[in-house]
Amino acid sequence: MIYRIVHRTTYKYKYPVSVGNHVACLKPRSLPHHQSARSELRIQPRPATRTERVDFFGNRLCFFTVQEPHRELVVEARSEVTIDENSTPWLQQTLAWEEVAKSIPGDDSPAGLEAYQFGFESPRIRVQPQFADYARQSFLSGRPMLEALLDLTARIHKDFRFDSKATNVRTPTEEVFKKRRGVCQDFAHLQIACLRSLNLAARYVSGYLRTYPPPGRPRLVGADVSHAWVSAYCPGIGWLDMDPTNNVVPSDGHVTLAWGRDYGDVSPLRGLILGGGAHTLKVAVDMEPIEA
Amino acid sequence: MTLHLHESPSQSADAYDELSADGVTPRPHWAHLMESLQEIGPEELGRRWNRAERRIRENGITYNVYSDTLGAHRDWKIDIVPLLIPADEWRSIEAGIVQRAQLLSLLLEDLYGPQHLLTHGHFPAALLYGNPAFLRPLVGVSVPAHSYLHMLAIDLARSPDGQWWVLADRAQAPSGSGYALENRTIVSDVLPDLFRTSNVLRLAPFFRAQREALTNLSKRDNPRIVLLTPGPYNETYFEHSYIARYLGFTLAQGADLTVRNRRVYLKTVDGLEKVDVILRRVDDSFCDPLELRGDSLLGVPGLVDSVVAGNVKVANALGSGLIETAAIMPFLPGLSTHLLGEKLKLPSVATWWCGQSYALDWVLNNLDSVVVKPAFPSRGMEPVFGAEIPQAEKGKFAEQLRARPQEYVAQEQVALSTAPVWDQGCLNSRSVVLRTYVLNTGSGWIAIPGGLVRVAEAEGSVVSMQRGGHSKDAWVLWDGPIDTFSMLRPRNEPVELRRVPRVVPSSVADNVFWLGRYAERAQNLARILRAMIPRIRLAEEPELACLIRLHGCLESRYSKLPKAKRRRPTSLELEQEMTSMFTDAKRPDSLAHTLAEVYRIGDNVRERLSADMMFLIGQLRDFVQLEPKTQFLEYPAILTDCLELLSAFSGLERENINRGLGWLFMTIGRRLERAIYLTRQLREITTPLAEQDWSLLECLLEVADSSMTYRARYYTTLQPLAVLDVLMADETNPRSLDFQLSHLADLYQKLPRHVRDDLKAMRDALALLRSFDLRELKYPLPGAAMAGNGSDGLSRLEHFLRDLERLLPSWSNNLSSRYFSHARTLPISIGQ
């Protein structure tokens, strides 16, 4: 499947911004089953400087500085991604989850170390007994890792309501857990908190999800959104993606932009501005399948 | 300095006494000092001590305490009696701390580099990944060989058997070396003979080496080095400014720096100046809100990227806070053998990291003898003394440890040694901790001879600077020749005369510019209020309309009056609006808020203002906190007092400030603000006034403090054109528009690298203003037809004032882009 994605972010400021330093994490990663052929950023006003760098987690960052007075900043990422269907091997018989939890800390191999670091608390995700208790209803004693993971994903989907008004980008996971409401970012954080509370390794994935128009209606341009889900480590298999918001296992409808310990590592666009006052933010994503 | 060391009283009886082995006879290296003190005698010592204390206050040596609700700067408390360390003992301490610095430096290099220690099992991965001080964006960044640590502070304590132990390692932004220096200056002044005859190793060579080491971090000749401070509210701000001055570096806060094109620059009025080396006193995770902690207000956005690009060196390197955790201590002996091929010379206080299962078991079995702390201090848990946990809660505590063992360390409690302190005429014993400093010179490591001794407040209490303890000097009594190099200029050497300070940071110019604007804004506001308030209650319908027009000149966005289109406000509503504009500090355009801003901005630049000015500003801030029962008609008298203070302030501004760049920006701010509100007020006159509205003229003259000028010329007849002449065209009236514009052009021209187009815009505006011949203007007189050909000139004038009203804020924005934020300016001109 080949997608063309346009992700347009518009900031409008009440007062002129004189200088803005920004970093964008908007170029899709390339993975074995997931190739990002073309990807470019268009920025208005034209940045005075612009550099690219691959971060600690392997994500593609773009740093730019706008240093002329402006009241509007537009960052448009245009990418083309080719995804192979179901490229991750699926084993019905995975290790019991306790074995997974036990094996990760002792694994000094590069892959093992790489995974281990996602087992710890991170700035936005605390490890807590309440998360462990919730997770244990899926992670029953001796249950295969994959089975437990699918069950937890389904439970979060069932127990939590999608509600874009209930939370914001800074809402702590504890509050999401209490309110039982939130958006994809919240559910991903919650599932990661559950897994890490059981000493399992899980990371946050930011990307896009293909949406389908209602039957008989045309596809609406710009109606898509950026999305987030979870990836958990299983020795011998690797990373298993889970989308708790939709209770699906991501396949060729999910485009991966970046991953990190939590949202803070991969927020699509962040920046510091001088001046500006209050601002409004508009995000429009358009994900168009151009070839099956 | 957040070390929390505790000592229980029962143990202090067994503590090592630095002064004496048997409690009676001084140890040999203390004999000379004891004799000298005896000779000087308590009375004379007391006198000298008072002199020293006065000097501390005069020098403004302070230590801010976070928990101090008054935000007061506390005086630095120092003790007159130094801690004495004999040469041989110092040699072994020095060897131990230098080795430790080498080891920790290598550890950092590996953990931020190839991570062989992890893959080969020499260092537990959990201690890296679980540590919030591990800054991932810095992994793999090339740092010149062995320069992760520029300076390391190591806290030492001596146990009852005489052995020195390491209590803590400080690599984040180690503080205290400046206080050590200041302590030395003071104590050697109080005890000059003793100091001279004791052959004490000097501190200055260490600081000279520090300056060289920082200079060498950059490849450039004459690099610019800045000391990055969190600012005046940090507890060790005094030290930051002291060290910056002593070493000749620029003191900068995050907002003084900017990253452009992956390079760090200091923002100054003269332009952007490249920064090569940053000596940081800001914790590393706060140094870059773009890539590290996004909530930090202390950092420089883009700093990490500049470090990654190799364009700036930061000391200590970003990320070095990693090795501060006590959890690494159990691994140091093994790492020393592995990395250095040597045994660890100086032991750490016994420490167990609970992430190792045998350590956890040991801790749980011996809870009573240890203190449990978070492995990663940023998690904010207070130390727990095992012995103090009630029996019933021990099980629960053990559960807590078992659930996330890697988050905890346990340490043995150390009985600190005691040293004599001078206390109201006699010597008492207090527990001490010695903070030592090791410096990376690039070709090796050297230690500050001695260091900063921190003293427990009372017998058996906590030793911690953040809780307001005090300190003493440490003398290493050397047995060889001494380097007496001094960084301070001898008193008899002439100073180089210098008229102009080297750099004016943009932040200072920015603040004084707004100080000028707000002080002027407050004055205008107070005058308008004072003109309106006494008139409201007596005002008949036409005059009320005038007052509403005068209020309209303020263009208040927060007005509580009904919209003019709907209906005319009643006098009661206007009265309430006046009260709100005067006293409502929550309203951004109120006088109360404006005065609070004057104070806030003044406080930002308090080091640049005289004490008198700060005093006035403080009084102004308190001004609008009115007694609850103050009557409306009492307001004018209060406003008059307030205006007196504001006049006193502008008087000081004129008479007491050097005509440097700071003054230029403050005055430009004032003129600009005055020009902006004058333009608005004048526009009220250019819209033809009906006769009943002419009382507005009187108010306007009063607001501009120009009633006398007017009366001297025109007696009592109020005529719009004559008022226009006084307030707009009279170039001799310091409150006329002509005066503001011509001064703005002159002042602006004096600024370095001013924008020619902006200068031209101001001059064009002035020329346009002067092109109006008021004598030729036909002002519709009462009774004449309101709209006629005669008012052509008048509408041209109104047009001009509208253009000017648009120009002035853009001109101000350009000024701030050019000098404060260093952004591109936009093309402006009058009439566009």
Interface residues (C-beta under 8 A of the other chain):
Chain A: P16 S18 V19 N21 H22 V23 A48 T49 T51 R53 D55 F56 F57 F63 T65 Q67 E68 P69 P105 D108 P110 L113 Y116 Q117 G119 F120 E121 P123 V127 P129 G264 R270 G271 L272 L274 G275
Chain B: Q115 L118 T119 H120 G121 A125 A126 L128 Y129 G130 P132 R136 P137 V139 G140 T258 V259 R260 N261 R262 P289 L290 E291 R293 G294 P301 G302 D305 V308 A309 A403 R404 N813 S816 S817 S821 H822 A823 R824 L826
